[in-house]
Structure formats: structure tokens, C-alpha cells
Amino acid sequence: MKTTFFENMPVRVGRTVLDNGLTVLTAETGSAFVHAEMVFRTGGVDDTNYSGLAHFIEHLIGKDGTRAQHSLRRALEAQNTDYNAMTGLTCTAFHFDGPVEECASMVNALFHLCFGRRFKKPEVEAERSVILAEYKERWIDHAVFRIRDKMLFKEKEPWTFHPIGNEEGIRSISAKNVNARLERDYRFGNATLIVCGGVKHEVLLEEVLRWPMGGVPGARRPLPPPPMRMVGAFDESVEEINESPRILFVWGIKDPFTVPHPRQTALSFLEDGIFRRLREELGLVYSIHNEFDVDQAICTIGAVTATDKFAEASTQMSEVIADLAMNGVPSDKLAARERRWRLGIRSDLESHIGPASFQEWVGILRAMWLRDDYGYYSHDARYVSRDELQEQFRQLATEERTIIRLHSQ
Ligand SMILES: [Zn+2]
């Protein structure tokens, strides 16, 4: 058992790796509430054979043999505690949120829900219709990214396997597939228990170690290699989706794990520039968004437009990028942005205690554990300099980019 505490954090952050391989991470915020979650390194990227399997298992873990929720969840719900779970590309997580007095029960329930589980055929069958209903309801939410990733990455790349899966995959999942995945991935060495809120690291360890632990520890599964897996730059492909037509510009990101990444600041200025020029001056686009995806090491800027404005909008977007690469951001805008950033930091510090901060803590700790890198986040990170920003604009203007135009049906 090895414990470390980290510097440069606004609250005490600790990590212990237990002898069985389970990592325990805490952020002691001193709140009256606690968020406790168990994270496994298994997700959509592991669904190469059975599309949707990681998410299917996420559902089964929350039940005990029927479609109804697990009895431990129900018992905790009576104590003002909420349960939820999520399946991502690279991990699957199960969590409880509740008052600090319930922490031991929450952690205990997580152990019982997540380890040593096996499912039988009727249990898998009972959940399949729910999964299919969710798939049908949520398919459209992911349509844009599904199409984007299919175009960007090679067909068999794990990064094209979105956690929700596809209908064929969901229908093919059996108790055998479920149990084989549980056996392989739901192991102590492939998991981390993250607790944020009003519990001290040492106190939690006592609670954790009270749980009888056995079984095979296993090891954390490696992440598939991230950066620069793009098929290549192109500028034409169009697919039909049941959504507003839009243009996406996509780039690869170098060093995606640098936090904060100067590219994020550059993207927000770019979004601002596109808003002024294409929406306010020219009326070409309606909604503009940017996305910085650490897992896939890509970033996207997208705008909703009309099909007959595709060519003009995409030319104008390229011009905004070229203009920023040439002239940068005016110094008054830079100064205003820096003032806002400093205010943001202060409000972050003031909100680092309560439940509103838990998602941020979980995000940081989860990302650190997934990469086994506990050094990249520093709360004292300085503001992105003018030169760094200019370098980002230069890269956005000169590096390979993919332009995707999506038509509506
Ligand atoms: Zn679901």
C-alpha cells in the first residue's frame, strides 16, 4: 500500500494504491456532501467485437437480476443518496452522491455492485429492450460526432466505436460476452475509487479496507494510442443527417494532455471571430461551437448554416483563421480576456468546496488515473501568453485540417 499527496492543488488531494491494485483517489474539499465513484478502464474503444457491450454492462451493474434497481441503490436512495453511471470512450464509471454520513455505505455499495458480478441469460434479455430504446432515442444526439469520427478515423479504429453502440451489436450481446468482459476488465487493478467531498483520505482508507477483498487483482488496461490518427485532410465529404446542416473544421492536437492547453484559448478566440464575421456581419451561420477532445486528440470548430451557404461559409471561416494567424487578437481583447480568466480562477477557488465542484475534481482525478500521470494539472497554471496564442493560430492556419459538410435530410 502506497500513499502520495499532491502539491499545487487548492484542496488536499491524495492517492493510495492498495496491495490488490485498486487505486484510491481523494479530493478533500471539506463539504458536507460526498461523491464516490468507481471507474474502470473499459469503454467504447474496447467494443471492437460487440458494439455497445461496455454500455450494456453499465446498465446490468445497477440491477440485481431484474429490470428494477439494485437493492443497495434503493436502500441508499432512502438516505437521500443518488446513483448514476456513465460509459465513455475510454472508461466506465458508477457513482453515488449523498451526505457525508452515508460515505461508508456508498463505498460499500460500489464494491458490491462492481466486483464479483456475473449475469445470466434472462437478466441480459430483460435489459436488452431498454438498451435498444435508449439507443433509438439517443442516436441522433451523437449523429454528428459519429459521422465525424467515421470520416476521420479508419473504419476499424477503436475510436469510431461510440459507447451507445449500434443495433446489430446490441442485439448480438449475450450473457457469455458480458461475463467475459466482466472477468477481463472488472478487476481491482483496472479500477480506481474516487471520492470528493468531506472525507479525509485516511478515514476513507479505513472504510475501504473493511471490505473483504479477494480475487485476481489484474492490471490497468492500456489506453489505445491517442494522437494523430486522422485518415488525412479532405474537404468535400458530405453525409446526410437528420439535423441542421453544418460545417465542421477538424484538426489534430499536439500534446493534448497539457492543461490548460493554449489551443483551448485559441479556439475560443476563433469561435468569437467566426461569430462576429459570419453571424453578425454576413448572416451566414447561426450557431457556432468548439470542442477540444483530449481522448481522440482532435479539436473541432463547427457552425450551423444553410446548405446553399456551404461554400461561402467555409471560405469565410478559413479567412477568419488566416486573419488571426496574420494579425492575432487586438491587445484590448486579450487584456479583457485575461481579466475574465483571473476572475474565473477566483470563482473556481471559491467554489472548490461544494457539490458543484465535484464533477471538476472527478474529471481531473479520472484523467490522471487513466494516464497514470499525476503531474500535469497545476492550479497555478499561468495565463496563455500572446506568443503561445499566436503559435496556435499559425498552426490552425497551416496544419492539415479536415472540413466536413453535413447536409440535413
Ligand atoms: Zn444507458
Residues whose N, C-alpha, C, O or C-beta is under 5 A from the ligand:
A	BS01	ZN	E134
